[in-house]
């Protein structure tokens, strides 16, 4: 992931009729990152997206999207950002190809360039064989796929996707997730809103969880998991033949907090990723080393813990 930020907000705040719906929000999204924006209904996700797009103004705070202020420079932001709302809409009497050509013309994309880009996108979202059918005959899932193609037609620097897999069958979900996962390699960062936590866990590099308009937490799944579920520690499992001598050797490694032997496993709590040093000590002690792995954290558990706190 790149270190440069494509989205940065500072104390971003929005109210409607005296009710604060986004409260001093600070977000950071890096180049070539897939960023999950999570939270229950009413958490402020959609309002945040609208402010990022320059479609509504904050009452205070600041926003930078690709270096521009969406409130003062909305057209510059829209040239660089592709947006797919939760409910997509198209001209239903036109074909997917005609709809995308219209969007391409609005974005001043030359026709020769847009034709090849449209062919690629329709194939990528699974609509290659129905590119000349009327959109009015499409299912919700097919329109959802077209919405993703719409968001990507201008090769955006950032793609903001609100519930991109809604209405898709399992095969369609996997296909769309693969497409989204490939976008950073093509220079597009992604902000993805979704209620499907397993999808976020599958492809997102980091997440932010909102509750009642406030940012509860932000970071990588590994960072949040350690902080939330493991008291800030790394949990390392070593598949070997535990002996009292081996346990003592591992306990002697600097940074090891706790070692527990269980069947053919050593369960080791550390203050950093010590897999290399642990592996070395196991091999030097002539014990078998079948596997060593670091604990992976489940986003459902992280989300529920923070949501309850939020």
Long-range contacts (C-beta under 8 A, 24 or more apart in sequence): 1-30, 1-31, 1-32, 1-33, 1-184, 1-205, 2-30, 2-31, 2-32, 2-33, 3-30, 3-31, 4-30, 4-31, 5-29, 5-30, 5-31, 5-64, 6-30, 6-31, 6-33, 6-65, 6-66, 6-157, 6-158, 6-189, 7-35, 7-52, 7-63, 7-64, 7-65, 7-158, 7-189, 7-191, 8-63, 8-64, 9-48, 9-52, 9-61, 9-62, 9-63, 9-64, 10-61, 10-62, 11-60, 11-61, 11-62, 12-48, 12-51, 12-58, 12-60, 12-61, 12-62, 12-63, 13-58, 13-59, 13-60, 13-61, 14-44, 14-47, 14-51, 14-56, 14-58, 14-59, 15-59, 20-213, 21-47, 21-213, 22-47, 22-48, 22-51, 22-58, 22-213, 23-212, 23-213, 23-214, 24-61, 24-214, 25-61, 25-210, 25-213, 25-214, 25-215, 26-215, 26-218, 27-208, 27-215, 27-218, 28-218, 29-158, 29-189, 29-191, 30-189, 31-189, 32-184, 32-185, 32-187, 32-188, 32-189, 33-184, 33-189, 33-190, 33-205, 33-206, 34-180, 34-181, 34-183, 34-184, 34-189, 34-190, 34-192, 34-203, 34-204, 34-205, 35-189, 35-190, 35-191, 35-192, 35-204, 35-205, 35-206, 35-207, 35-208, 36-192, 36-193, 36-194, 36-200, 36-204, 36-206, 36-207, 36-208, 37-191, 37-192, 37-193, 37-207, 37-208, 37-210, 38-193, 38-194, 38-197, 38-200, 38-207, 38-208, 38-209, 38-210, 38-303, 39-209, 39-210, 39-211, 39-216, 39-307, 40-211, 40-307, 42-212, 43-210, 43-211, 43-212, 43-213, 44-210, 44-212, 44-213, 44-214, 45-162, 45-193, 45-210, 46-86, 46-162, 46-193, 48-210, 49-83, 49-160, 49-162, 49-191, 49-193, 52-77, 52-81, 52-160, 52-191, 53-77, 53-78, 53-81, 53-83, 53-160, 54-78, 65-158, 66-157, 66-158, 79-107, 79-154, 80-156, 80-157, 80-158, 81-156, 81-157, 81-158, 81-159, 81-160, 82-150, 82-151, 82-152, 82-153, 82-154, 82-156, 82-158, 82-159, 82-160, 82-188, 83-151, 83-159, 83-160, 84-147, 84-148, 84-150, 84-151, 84-159, 84-160, 84-161, 84-162, 84-164, 85-147, 85-162, 86-162, 86-163, 86-166, 86-193, 88-143, 88-144, 88-146, 88-147, 88-150, 90-135, 90-143, 90-146, 90-150, 91-135, 92-134, 92-135, 92-136, 93-134, 93-135, 93-136, 94-134, 94-135, 95-131, 95-132, 95-133, 95-134, 95-135, 96-122, 96-127, 96-130, 96-131, 96-132, 96-133, 96-135, 96-146, 96-149, 97-122, 97-131, 97-132, 99-135, 99-146, 99-150, 100-146, 100-149, 100-150, 100-153, 103-150, 103-153, 103-154, 104-153, 104-154, 107-153, 107-154, 109-153, 109-154, 114-153, 117-153, 117-155, 118-149, 118-153, 121-149, 121-152, 121-153, 122-149, 124-149, 124-179, 125-149, 125-175, 125-176, 125-179, 126-172, 126-175, 139-167, 140-166, 140-167, 141-167, 141-168, 141-169, 141-172, 143-167, 144-168, 144-176, 145-172, 145-176, 148-176, 148-179, 148-180, 152-183, 152-188, 155-186, 155-187, 155-188, 156-188, 157-187, 157-188, 157-189, 158-188, 158-189, 158-190, 158-191, 159-183, 159-188, 159-189, 159-190, 159-191, 160-190, 160-191, 161-190, 161-191, 161-192, 161-193, 162-193, 163-193, 163-194, 163-195, 164-192, 164-194, 165-194, 165-196, 165-199, 173-199, 177-202, 177-203, 197-299, 197-300, 197-303, 198-299, 198-300, 200-299, 201-298, 201-299, 207-299, 209-303, 209-306, 209-307, 209-310, 210-310, 211-306, 211-307, 211-310, 212-310, 214-310, 216-306, 216-307, 216-309, 216-310, 217-306, 221-297, 221-299, 221-302, 222-296, 222-297, 224-297, 224-302, 224-306, 225-295, 225-296, 225-297, 225-298, 225-301, 225-302, 226-297, 228-297, 228-301, 228-302, 228-305, 228-306, 229-297, 229-301, 229-302, 229-305, 230-269, 230-295, 230-297, 232-271, 233-257, 233-269, 233-270, 233-271, 234-269, 234-270, 234-271, 234-272, 234-273, 234-274, 234-294, 234-295, 235-267, 235-268, 235-269, 235-294, 235-295, 236-267, 236-268, 236-269, 236-270, 236-273, 236-274, 236-275, 236-278, 236-292, 236-293, 236-294, 236-295, 237-265, 237-266, 237-267, 237-268, 237-291, 237-292, 237-293, 237-294, 237-295, 238-265, 238-266, 238-268, 238-278, 238-279, 238-282, 238-289, 238-291, 238-292, 239-264, 239-265, 239-289, 239-290, 239-291, 239-292, 240-264, 240-265, 240-266, 240-282, 240-287, 240-288, 240-289, 240-290, 241-287, 241-288, 242-266, 243-287, 245-285, 246-282, 246-285, 246-287, 249-281, 249-285, 250-278, 250-281, 250-282, 253-277, 253-278, 253-281, 264-290
